Amino acid sequence: MVFRWFSSLYCRLFPQTDSMTVFERLRDHLARYNQEHLVQFWDDLTDDERRELQEDIREFNLEEVQDIFRRAIAGLQDASEKLDDRLQPLPEEMCMSVKRTDPTLLREYENEGLRQVALGHVGVLLMAGGQGTRLGFPHPKGMYDVGLPSRKTLFQIQAERIRKLERLAHDATGQQGHISWYIMTSEHTMEPTRRFFEKHDFFGLREEDIVMFEQGSLPCFDFEGRILLDERHRLAKAPDGNGGIYRALCERGILDDMQNRGVLYLHAHSVDNILIRVADPIFVGYCVQQRAECAAKVVEKSQPSEPVGVVCVVDGKYQVVEYSEITSKSAEMRKPDGRLTFSAGNICNHFFTTAFLQRVAAEHEKELKLHVAQKKIPWVDGEGVKRTPEKPNGIKVEKFVFDVFQFAEKFAVVEVERNEEFSALKNADGAKKDCPSTARQDIFRLHRRYIENAGGSVDGDACEVSPLLSYCGEGLTQVVHGKTFRSPVHLQSTTETLNGHL
């Protein structure tokens, strides 16, 4: 876990050779940081519960935790500041639009990306620490099935896109390279995710190419900086956000693993985008040719008020600015061609060089901005009773993956079509947005177009093309030309069984 102490440090803090009891040593240590309330129920705990509490406390460097709270509160006070006067749009020359780029040039980028895959230089960083709570799904979100004809989960869809891309790279170069898949889980999703992959035989990928690791956590605070208790013997904690990936990469030995495998380039994305083009060779190839060390895929904002962060320049540095941080006047500004001035909508889809990740971990991780949310956090009160607050009673602190853009010496942006590459899965169907129904509709619409572009037609709505048959619409002409398919359509490769599983 993040902030874990080395055992030697713990021994210095809590020496076993003096006459003080374990409780006294622990209490005195906590008192230095105004956290002695964490052991207020010590006498009522069982031996096992006392050990659990000590482990929870030992997980965090309280001096660093104290500093995090101070920085978080300072950031909370600045959160309402509008950035309009410090804001500039991205320079045109650093933005590549897939839609407006010559197809011949796109093929050059794609060939470069496929070459890097074939050489084994490409890895994928999947941020999969979230549970499907908002979906009403009590499991890791990657295990969710949105109801496609194949009944494939997000994990399976993404795994099969990796398999297909490896095959395309081999066909293009004659070399057999493998994509290293790094999957960041959380404390609560690690074991269910591992068991899910084992149960499904790693979806046809080599087990040695899949590396799972846990992100860290941070304590939940009340507004005075005291860590809340979730149980009498357990601290209230929350994952440290997708920006916790940088510390986790270092502390979990993942950066060393990348170096040992010869991985030079990483495609990083969240698990909940069902249209994600995993390790997209056009994106990778463009970034390699541009010598970018960090890049972002973006979609054009649908309207000025769309609640999405935008990639732009603040005080001369690249940054994602949340929609709440600029006024409607700036959000509505337009270029001479009518497009929004601040149009680059962030979709958590990034490119990094391994060298850049190493530099961030070594030099900049502690400089990352802390994002604060005031929350209703269940807690144990002074009487030992678990309470559920009716209004916010504390804060949760997290880091965001995009806050490293400012450290890039060479940054790039690639604008892609929303209906081809972005459909988020965040809410239950009742929300009618970013939910299973919209994810299905977006897949059906895109895959229907794949078939129609290849000379086929579809009678009905439900239409799915297996990633093992086509990565993004290529190679379908021989399969569909001149044919009409009746819904529900599920086109599969010859390597699949009728139910869509391996």
Order of alpha helices (4+ residues) and beta strands (2+ residues): alpha-alpha-alpha-alpha-beta-beta-alpha-beta-beta-beta-alpha-beta-alpha-beta-beta-beta-beta-beta-alpha-alpha-beta-alpha-beta-beta-beta-alpha-beta-alpha-beta-beta-beta-beta-beta-alpha-alpha-beta-beta-alpha-beta-beta
